[in-house]
C-alpha cells in the first residue's frame, strides 16, 4: 500500500497490569499530510506535529496534553500515538488495530495489507457493555458493576463498536468483525457474517457467511445460510472470491473463485475437488472435470441433478438483479 508511512492517534483501554486491551483511533494521517480519519475534527497542524508527540520532543508536549484532555485519558485509559513506516507483519496490538481500522474505513481493500502475526498480537477480551475487560478480571469488575453483560469473548471486537461506514445497513452488529470491508450499498441481514480482511466491493445483499480473505463483487447476492470457504484454517490456500452479478443460493457453499454472472443452486456445496459434469447450451455432456478447473470463469450455472445426484455446470443466461430500494441505505 502506498499510504505508508502514517501516524495514528487515539486511546486504548488497559487491564490492571497496564496492558492494552484495544485501541480506538481518532486521527490517522499519512506522511504526505493526507488525512485518512478524523471524524471529530481534532486540531493539529500536520504530520510533523504528530511525529513530535511520538518522539516526545518539547514542541509536541502541548499537543499531547490537548489530546489527553480531549480523549479523557485516565488511569484505565492510555493515549496511543502509533506510527507504521511500511507494510510489514503485525508486531503489536497498535499495529493490529490500525490495520483493522484501515480495512473497515475502506482505505485498504481485503488482502492488500500484511496481516501476518495479527492473532498473536491481539488479546482475548471479554467484550462488555462497558468495553473490553481482561477475562481474568471480569469477576472483580462485576462486583463493582452489577449490570455488566458480556457480548462475546474474542480477540476481535464488533466493527460497529468502533466504525460505522456510511451507506450500509447491518441487522446484527455482533456478526461483523472489526476489519471487515463493507462497500457503500451493502446490506447485511441477520444471518449474514463478515470476518476481518473480507467483505464487499460494491452494492450487495449478504445473508450468508463471508470468511476471512473472501471478497464479494458488486450486485451479488449471498442467500440465507450460505457459506464461503476462508483461508484461516482447514488447509484451504485458495482465495475465494465472488464476481459481479452472482447469486449463491440459500444454504449453498463455495470453495472456488467465481467469475461474473454465476449462480450456485440452493443447497449445493461446491468444493475445488467436486466432480462436475460440464454441459453445453443444449444440455449435452462435454466433459467431467474438477470444479477447481472452472475457477474464475463467468456465466456459469451450477446445479445438482435431482435424478442422478451429480453436480452439473451449464451456461447461465439469467441476470441477478438486486432491489435498488433495499440498498439505498442513506
C-alpha positions as CSV (number, residue, x, y, z in Angstrom):
1,X,0.0,0.0,0.0
2,X,1.3,3.5,-0.8
3,X,-0.4,5.1,2.2
4,X,2.7,4.4,4.4
5,X,4.3,5.9,6.4
6,X,1.4,7.1,8.6
7,X,0.8,8.1,12.1
8,X,-2.4,7.5,14.2
9,X,-3.6,8.9,17.5
10,X,-6.2,7.5,19.8
11,X,-6.8,5.9,23.1
12,X,-6.6,2.4,24.5
13,X,-8.3,0.6,27.4
14,X,-5.9,-1.2,29.8
15,X,-6.2,-4.1,32.3
16,X,-4.9,-3.8,35.9
17,X,-1.4,-4.7,34.7
18,X,-1.3,-1.8,32.3
19,X,-1.5,-4.0,29.2
20,X,-3.5,-2.6,26.3
21,X,-6.8,-4.4,25.5
22,X,-7.8,-2.4,22.5
23,X,-7.1,0.8,20.6
24,X,-9.7,3.4,19.4
25,X,-8.0,5.6,16.8
26,X,-9.4,9.1,16.3
27,X,-6.8,10.5,13.8
28,X,-4.9,8.8,11.0
29,X,-2.6,10.9,8.8
30,X,-0.1,9.9,6.1
31,X,3.4,11.4,5.8
32,X,2.1,13.3,2.7
33,X,-0.4,15.0,5.1
34,X,-3.4,13.2,3.7
35,X,-5.9,12.9,6.5
36,X,-7.5,9.5,6.3
37,X,-9.5,9.7,9.5
38,X,-10.5,12.5,11.9
39,X,-14.3,12.2,12.4
40,X,-14.3,14.6,15.5
41,X,-12.1,17.2,13.9
42,X,-9.1,17.1,16.3
43,X,-6.9,20.1,15.8
44,X,-3.2,19.8,14.7
45,X,-1.1,21.3,12.0
46,X,0.5,18.4,10.1
47,X,2.2,15.0,10.2
48,X,5.3,16.6,11.7
49,X,3.3,17.7,14.7
50,X,2.1,14.2,15.4
51,X,5.6,12.9,14.9
52,X,6.9,15.4,17.5
53,X,4.4,13.9,20.0
54,X,5.6,10.4,19.2
55,X,9.2,11.4,19.8
56,X,8.2,13.2,23.0
57,X,10.0,16.3,21.9
58,X,9.3,19.6,23.6
59,X,7.3,21.0,20.7
60,X,4.9,18.1,20.9
61,X,4.1,18.4,24.6
62,X,1.3,21.0,24.3
63,X,-0.5,19.0,21.5
64,X,-0.1,15.8,23.5
65,X,-1.7,17.4,26.5
66,X,-4.6,18.6,24.3
67,X,-5.2,15.1,23.0
68,X,-5.1,13.7,26.5
69,X,-7.7,16.2,27.6
70,X,-10.0,15.7,24.6
71,X,-9.8,11.9,24.9
72,X,-10.5,11.9,28.6
73,X,-7.3,9.9,29.4
74,X,-7.5,8.4,32.9
75,X,-5.9,5.6,35.0
76,X,-7.7,2.9,32.8
77,X,-7.1,4.6,29.5
78,X,-3.8,5.3,27.7
79,X,-3.0,7.9,25.0
80,X,-1.8,5.9,21.9
81,X,0.4,7.5,19.3
82,X,1.5,5.0,16.7
83,X,3.5,5.0,13.5
84,X,3.8,2.4,10.8
85,X,6.5,3.2,8.3
86,X,5.9,0.3,5.9
87,X,3.6,-2.6,5.5
88,X,5.3,-5.3,7.5
89,X,3.9,-8.1,9.6
90,X,1.9,-7.1,12.7
91,X,4.3,-6.7,15.7
92,X,1.9,-5.4,18.5
93,X,-1.7,-4.5,19.3
94,X,-1.3,-1.0,18.0
95,X,-0.2,-2.3,14.6
96,X,-3.1,-4.8,14.6
97,X,-5.9,-2.2,15.4
98,X,-4.5,0.3,13.0
99,X,-4.6,-2.2,10.1
100,X,-8.1,-3.3,11.1
101,X,-9.2,0.4,11.0
102,X,-7.6,0.8,7.6
103,X,-9.8,-2.0,6.3
104,X,-13.1,-1.0,7.9
105,X,-12.6,2.6,6.9
106,X,-12.3,1.4,3.2
107,X,-8.7,2.8,3.0
108,X,-7.2,-0.6,2.2
109,X,-9.1,-3.4,0.5
110,X,-9.1,-7.1,1.7
111,X,-5.9,-9.0,1.1
112,X,-4.0,-5.7,0.4
113,X,-2.3,-5.5,3.8
114,X,0.2,-7.7,5.5
115,X,-1.7,-9.2,8.5
116,X,0.8,-11.9,9.4
117,X,1.0,-12.1,13.2
118,X,-2.3,-10.4,13.9
119,X,-3.7,-13.2,16.1
120,X,-0.6,-13.4,18.3
121,X,-0.8,-9.7,19.0
122,X,-4.5,-9.4,19.9
123,X,-5.5,-10.2,23.5
124,X,-8.6,-12.3,24.1
125,X,-11.1,-9.9,25.7
126,X,-14.5,-10.1,27.3
127,X,-16.4,-7.6,25.3
128,X,-18.9,-6.0,27.6
129,X,-21.3,-3.1,27.7
130,X,-18.5,-1.2,29.5
131,X,-16.0,-2.0,26.8
132,X,-13.2,-4.7,26.8
133,X,-12.3,-6.4,30.1
134,X,-9.5,-8.8,30.8
135,X,-11.3,-12.2,31.3
136,X,-9.2,-12.8,34.5
137,X,-10.5,-9.5,35.9
138,X,-14.2,-10.0,34.9
139,X,-15.5,-11.3,38.2
140,X,-13.9,-8.5,40.2
141,X,-15.3,-6.0,37.7
142,X,-18.8,-7.4,38.1
143,X,-18.7,-6.7,41.8
144,X,-18.4,-3.0,41.1
145,X,-20.7,-3.0,38.0
146,X,-23.6,-5.4,38.7
147,X,-25.3,-4.7,35.3
148,X,-22.3,-6.0,33.3
149,X,-23.2,-8.3,30.4
150,X,-20.7,-10.0,28.1
151,X,-21.4,-9.9,24.4
152,X,-18.6,-12.2,23.4
153,X,-15.1,-13.4,24.4
154,X,-12.9,-13.0,21.4
155,X,-9.8,-11.4,20.0
156,X,-11.8,-9.2,17.6
157,X,-14.4,-6.7,18.5
158,X,-17.6,-5.9,16.6
159,X,-16.8,-3.4,13.8
160,X,-19.9,-1.3,14.7
161,X,-18.5,-0.6,18.2
162,X,-15.6,1.3,16.5
163,X,-16.6,2.2,13.0
164,X,-19.9,2.5,11.1
165,X,-19.2,3.0,7.4
166,X,-21.6,5.3,5.5
167,X,-24.2,3.8,3.3
168,X,-24.5,0.4,4.8
169,X,-27.3,-1.5,6.7
170,X,-26.4,-4.0,9.3
171,X,-29.2,-6.0,11.0
172,X,-26.9,-7.6,13.7
173,X,-23.7,-5.8,14.5
174,X,-22.3,-8.7,16.5
175,X,-21.8,-10.6,13.3
176,X,-19.4,-8.1,11.7
177,X,-15.8,-8.1,13.0
178,X,-13.6,-5.1,13.0
179,X,-11.5,-5.3,9.9
180,X,-14.5,-6.1,7.6
181,X,-14.6,-4.0,4.4
182,X,-18.2,-3.1,3.5
183,X,-18.8,-1.1,0.4
184,X,-21.5,1.6,0.2
185,X,-24.8,0.0,-0.6
186,X,-24.1,-3.2,1.3
187,X,-27.0,-4.7,3.3
188,X,-26.1,-7.4,5.9
189,X,-29.2,-9.3,7.2
190,X,-29.4,-11.1,10.5
191,X,-27.8,-14.4,9.2
192,X,-25.0,-12.5,7.4
193,X,-21.5,-12.7,8.8
194,X,-18.4,-10.9,7.7
195,X,-14.9,-11.7,9.0
196,X,-11.9,-9.4,9.2
197,X,-9.9,-8.9,5.9
198,X,-13.1,-9.8,3.9
199,X,-16.1,-8.0,2.6
200,X,-17.9,-6.5,-0.4
201,X,-16.6,-4.3,-3.2
202,X,-20.0,-2.8,-4.2
203,X,-23.7,-3.0,-3.6
204,X,-24.5,-6.4,-2.2
205,X,-27.1,-8.4,-0.3
206,X,-25.4,-10.6,2.4
207,X,-27.5,-13.3,4.2
208,X,-24.6,-15.8,4.4
209,X,-21.0,-16.1,5.6
210,X,-18.1,-14.1,4.2
211,X,-15.0,-15.8,5.6
212,X,-11.6,-14.2,6.0
213,X,-9.9,-13.3,2.8
214,X,-13.1,-13.6,0.7
215,X,-14.4,-10.7,-1.4
216,X,-17.8,-10.3,-3.0
217,X,-18.3,-8.3,-6.2
218,X,-20.9,-5.6,-6.7
219,X,-24.6,-6.5,-7.3
220,X,-24.1,-10.0,-5.9
221,X,-26.4,-11.8,-3.5
222,X,-25.4,-14.3,-0.8
223,X,-28.6,-16.3,0.1
224,X,-29.6,-17.2,3.6
225,X,-27.2,-19.6,5.4
226,X,-24.7,-19.9,2.5
227,X,-21.0,-20.2,3.2
228,X,-17.7,-19.2,1.5
229,X,-14.5,-21.1,2.4
230,X,-11.8,-19.0,4.0
231,X,-8.0,-19.5,4.3
232,X,-7.5,-19.3,8.1
233,X,-7.9,-23.0,8.8
234,X,-8.8,-26.3,7.1
235,X,-5.9,-26.3,4.7
236,X,-7.5,-24.1,2.0
237,X,-4.9,-21.9,0.4
238,X,-7.0,-20.7,-2.5
239,X,-8.5,-17.2,-2.0
240,X,-12.2,-17.5,-2.7
241,X,-14.0,-14.6,-4.4
242,X,-17.4,-14.0,-5.9
243,X,-17.6,-11.9,-9.0
244,X,-20.2,-9.3,-10.0
245,X,-23.9,-10.1,-10.5
246,X,-23.6,-13.5,-8.9
247,X,-26.0,-15.5,-6.7
248,X,-25.2,-18.1,-4.0
249,X,-28.5,-19.8,-3.2
250,X,-29.7,-20.4,0.3
251,X,-27.5,-22.9,2.3
252,X,-25.1,-23.3,-0.6
253,X,-21.3,-23.4,-0.2
254,X,-18.4,-22.1,-2.3
255,X,-14.9,-23.4,-2.4
256,X,-13.7,-22.0,-5.7
257,X,-13.5,-18.4,-7.0
258,X,-16.4,-17.4,-9.2
259,X,-16.3,-15.2,-12.2
260,X,-19.1,-12.7,-13.1
261,X,-22.8,-13.6,-13.6
262,X,-22.6,-17.0,-11.9
263,X,-25.2,-18.9,-9.9
264,X,-24.8,-21.7,-7.4
265,X,-28.0,-23.6,-6.7
266,X,-29.5,-23.6,-3.2
267,X,-28.1,-26.3,-1.0
268,X,-25.2,-27.2,-3.3
269,X,-21.7,-27.1,-1.7
270,X,-19.1,-26.7,-4.4
271,X,-15.6,-27.5,-3.4
272,X,-12.5,-27.4,-5.5
273,X,-12.4,-31.2,-5.7
274,X,-16.1,-31.7,-6.6
275,X,-16.5,-33.6,-9.9
276,X,-18.6,-31.6,-12.2
277,X,-20.4,-32.6,-15.4
278,X,-20.0,-29.7,-17.9
279,X,-22.9,-29.3,-20.3
280,X,-23.3,-27.2,-23.3
281,X,-26.3,-25.0,-24.1
282,X,-28.2,-28.0,-25.4
283,X,-27.7,-30.0,-22.3
284,X,-25.1,-32.3,-23.9
285,X,-22.2,-33.6,-21.8
286,X,-18.9,-32.1,-22.8
287,X,-16.6,-33.3,-20.1
288,X,-16.3,-34.3,-16.4
289,X,-13.8,-32.1,-14.5
290,X,-12.9,-30.9,-11.1
291,X,-14.7,-27.7,-10.0
292,X,-11.3,-26.1,-9.5
293,X,-10.8,-26.1,-13.2
294,X,-13.8,-23.8,-13.6
295,X,-12.4,-21.2,-11.2
296,X,-13.0,-17.6,-12.1
297,X,-14.9,-18.4,-15.2
298,X,-18.0,-16.3,-15.9
299,X,-21.6,-17.0,-16.9
300,X,-21.9,-20.4,-15.2
301,X,-24.8,-22.1,-13.5
302,X,-24.0,-24.8,-11.0
303,X,-26.8,-27.3,-10.1
304,X,-27.3,-30.8,-8.7
305,X,-29.2,-33.2,-11.0
306,X,-32.1,-34.3,-8.8
307,X,-32.3,-37.7,-10.5
308,X,-28.6,-38.7,-10.6
309,X,-27.2,-36.6,-7.8
310,X,-24.3,-35.4,-10.0
311,X,-23.2,-31.8,-10.0
312,X,-23.7,-30.1,-13.3
313,X,-22.5,-26.9,-14.8
314,X,-24.2,-25.2,-17.8
315,X,-24.2,-21.8,-19.4
316,X,-26.0,-19.2,-17.3
317,X,-28.3,-16.9,-19.2
318,X,-30.0,-15.3,-16.2
319,X,-29.1,-11.9,-14.7
320,X,-29.0,-11.3,-11.0
321,X,-30.7,-8.0,-10.1
322,X,-30.8,-6.6,-6.6
323,X,-33.7,-4.5,-5.4
324,X,-32.4,-0.9,-5.5
325,X,-34.7,0.2,-2.7
326,X,-33.2,-2.3,-0.3
327,X,-29.7,-1.0,-0.9
328,X,-30.4,2.8,-0.7
329,X,-29.0,3.0,2.8
330,X,-29.0,6.7,3.3
